[in-house]
């Protein structure tokens, strides 16, 4: 599915969430490289190819689960 099929606000919000998730992953990976003993396992990205459980808002209306 193309992001042009969604309203612009929704697609922008999905991209913001994706960016925040990747930033978090890289920060966790950096912390893991400095001190692996603080982690149970190596950090993994949370991306699974879908955003079925992502809530987004469009002009004060919520969409999602």
N, C-alpha and C positions, 0 to 999 in steps of 0.2 A: 504494500500500500504506500502510496506517495504522501508526503506531508502536505501536498497541495489539496488533497481531498478533505482535509480538516479545516475548520475555521482557523484563521491566522493566530488568534490568541491561544487556542488549544495546542497547535503545533509548536508555538514558541515556548509554551509552558513545558511541554514534553521535552524539548531540547534543553531547557534550563535544568530540569530534573536529571536528565542524562549527563549533562555537564557536571552537576553537583556530585552525582554518583561516581563518575570517573575521577574527579578531584579527590574525593574521599578515598577511593581505592589507591591512588598513587601516593597519598599521604600515609596510608596504612602500610603500603609496601616499603616506603622509605623508613618508617619507624621499625618495621620488621628487619630491614637490613642492618639498622643500627643496633637493635637488641632483640633477637629472635625469642629469647626466653620469656618475654611478656606476652607472647601469642601461643595459642594452642596449635595452630597450623598456619601455613603460609596464606596471606590474604588472597582472596579470589574476587574477581569482579562480579557484581550482582546482576549483570545483564543476561537475560534469558531469551531475548529475541522478541518478547511481547511486552506490552504495557497493560495487560488485562487488569492488574490490581492497582494501577496508578489513578489517583483521583486528580482531576483537573477542574478548574473553575472557568466559567465564561460569563462575564458580567453578572457576578453574584449568584450564579447557578452552578451547582456541583454535578459533575458527571463521573461515573465510575462506580466501584463497589463500595 
